[in-house]
């Protein structure tokens, strides 16, 4: 009888130890979960900051790109006009026909 009671006491103690271990594991998991939640919050905030910075950079570059396209178009138009002027000069030169000699 005494041995049975001792075995029961040992089982209950080991059961309590398992419960305590499970409680500790749950608390540890909850702590890790909270830490991960804080890290995710920080990463979300950093991501939003990077999005704003990227948008500001894009907005500051966009007018310069447009100006570059306008300048390229104007240069192309100027090149075409210069080419036409050269062609006009060539066409307007008077040639001497052999009959005039």
ABEGO torsion letter per residue (X at the ends): XAAAAAAAAAAAAAAAAAAAAAAAAAAAAAAAAAAAAAAAAAAAAAAAAAAAAAAAAAAAAAAAAAAAAAAAAAAAAAAAAAAAAAAAAAAABBBBBAAAX
